[in-house]
Amino acid sequence: MTGRVTAVSGNATYSFSKPNRESVTLLAGLGVEGDVHAGETIRHQFRMTYEPDLPNLRQVHLMHEELFDELALKGYAVAAGQLGENITTRDIDLLGLPTGTLLHLGEQAVVEVTGLRNPCAKINDFRQGLLAEVFTIDPASGDFTFKSGIMAVVRHGGPVRPDDTIEIELPPGPHRPLERV
């Protein structure tokens, strides 16, 4: 399975959206160089207040560009980086990957998938009503399906640029489905 990077984004300060860049550099064990969420321990603004010493399993946020297509059909104009992701992809079922999948980005960088992004209410500040569109609830079971991308940690650093290929390396089975991190 091969996909591609369509955009890369980063921001040195806390804000909901991240500006697109010509390239980003991934740093092993840390995340996107210069991004506010890079670090060995949690950098998520809310979670830092009560879990500051936990490992950072959210070093890199990846989102599938196909979500933007789906949202456009519902009247929401969303572009790469606007939902806070670092790497926007196409032609990969990110949400269907098991925990522990390795994604080879470009020629050097490798990230390990850690879980689903848990969408926050700030999405409604960006576009009113958007939060309801990035997750679904199964009426029978009450289970949530999150559609706002996945989180990963950097296993091998390197530059990542738009149009880089993405190679998928599945972990040995049995596979564990993604959960919120």
C-alpha positions in Angstrom: 0.0 0.0 0.0 1.3 3.4 -1.0 -0.1 6.9 -0.3 1.3 10.3 -0.5 1.8 13.4 1.5 -0.3 16.4 0.2 0.7 19.0 2.8 2.9 19.5 5.8 2.2 22.0 8.6 3.7 23.2 11.9 3.4 26.1 14.4 5.7 27.2 17.2 2.8 28.6 19.2 -0.4 27.2 20.4 -3.2 27.9 17.9 -5.9 25.7 16.5 -4.7 25.8 12.8 -1.1 25.3 11.6 0.3 27.1 8.6 1.5 25.0 5.7 5.2 24.7 5.1 7.4 23.7 2.1 8.8 20.9 4.4 9.0 19.9 8.0 11.7 17.9 9.7 10.7 15.1 12.0 13.0 14.5 15.0 13.2 11.0 16.5 11.4 10.7 19.8 10.2 14.3 19.7 8.0 15.2 16.7 8.0 18.1 14.2 11.0 20.3 14.7 9.9 23.7 15.9 6.2 22.6 16.5 4.6 23.4 19.8 3.6 19.8 20.3 7.1 18.4 19.9 8.6 16.8 23.0 9.2 13.6 24.9 6.3 14.3 27.3 2.8 15.5 26.7 2.5 18.9 25.0 -1.2 19.0 24.5 -2.2 22.2 26.2 -5.1 20.8 28.3 -3.5 17.5 29.2 -0.2 19.1 30.3 -2.1 20.6 33.3 -2.9 17.2 34.9 -0.6 14.7 33.2 2.6 16.6 32.5 5.0 13.6 32.8 3.3 11.1 30.6 5.0 10.1 27.3 4.0 12.2 24.3 2.1 9.7 22.1 0.8 12.7 20.0 4.1 13.9 18.5 2.7 14.0 15.0 -0.9 14.5 13.9 -1.8 13.0 10.5 -5.1 13.6 8.7 -6.5 12.1 5.5 -7.3 14.7 2.9 -10.4 12.6 1.9 -12.0 14.0 5.1 -11.9 17.5 3.6 -13.7 16.1 0.5 -16.4 14.6 2.7 -16.8 17.8 4.7 -17.0 19.9 1.6 -20.0 17.8 0.5 -21.6 18.9 3.8 -20.8 22.6 3.2 -17.6 22.9 5.3 -14.6 24.4 3.5 -11.5 23.0 5.2 -7.9 23.0 3.9 -4.7 21.3 5.0 -3.4 22.4 8.4 -6.6 24.1 9.4 -7.6 21.3 11.8 -4.2 21.4 13.4 -2.6 18.4 11.7 1.1 18.2 10.8 0.9 15.9 7.8 -2.0 15.7 5.4 -2.3 12.4 3.4 -4.1 11.0 0.4 -4.8 7.4 -0.7 -4.3 5.8 2.8 -7.0 4.6 5.1 -5.4 6.2 8.2 -8.4 5.3 10.4 -8.2 1.7 9.4 -4.5 1.2 10.4 -3.8 -0.9 13.5 -1.8 0.5 16.4 1.9 0.1 15.9 1.8 0.5 12.1 5.0 2.2 10.7 4.5 4.9 8.1 7.6 5.6 6.0 7.4 9.2 4.9 9.6 10.2 2.1 13.2 8.9 2.0 14.0 8.9 5.7 11.3 9.6 8.2 9.3 6.9 10.0 6.5 7.4 12.4 4.7 4.8 14.5 0.9 5.1 14.8 -0.2 5.4 18.4 -3.9 6.1 18.2 -6.8 8.2 17.1 -7.0 11.9 17.5 -9.7 12.8 20.0 -11.4 15.9 18.4 -12.0 18.8 20.8 -14.7 21.4 21.1 -12.4 24.0 19.6 -13.3 22.5 16.2 -16.7 24.3 16.6 -14.9 27.6 17.2 -13.2 27.1 13.8 -16.4 26.1 12.0 -19.7 26.0 13.9 -21.2 22.4 13.8 -18.0 20.8 12.5 -17.4 18.8 15.6 -20.5 16.7 14.9 -19.1 15.9 11.5 -15.7 14.5 12.6 -17.1 11.8 14.7 -20.1 9.5 14.6 -22.0 7.6 17.4 -23.3 4.1 16.8 -26.9 4.4 18.1 -27.0 0.7 19.1 -23.8 0.4 21.0 -23.0 4.0 21.8 -19.5 3.6 20.4 -17.8 6.6 18.9 -16.0 6.6 15.6 -13.5 9.4 15.4 -12.6 10.7 11.9 -10.2 13.6 12.7 -7.0 11.8 12.0 -4.4 9.7 13.8 -1.5 10.4 16.1 2.0 9.0 15.9 5.5 9.1 17.4 8.7 9.6 15.4 10.9 6.5 15.2 13.3 7.8 12.6 13.8 11.5 11.8 14.0 13.2 8.4 12.5 15.8 6.1 8.9 15.4 4.9 7.5 17.3 2.0 4.3 17.5 -0.1 4.3 14.8 -2.8 6.5 12.5 -0.7 5.4 8.9 -0.8 4.0 7.0 2.2 4.8 3.3 2.6 2.8 1.3 5.1 4.5 -1.4 7.3 1.9 -3.3 9.3 3.0 -4.7 12.7 2.9 -8.4 13.3 -0.6 -9.7 14.1 -2.9 -9.9 15.8 -3.6 -6.3 15.1 -5.0 -3.9 17.7 -7.5 -1.3 16.5 -6.8 2.3 17.1 -8.0 3.9 20.3 -8.0 7.5 21.4 -4.7 8.9 22.7 
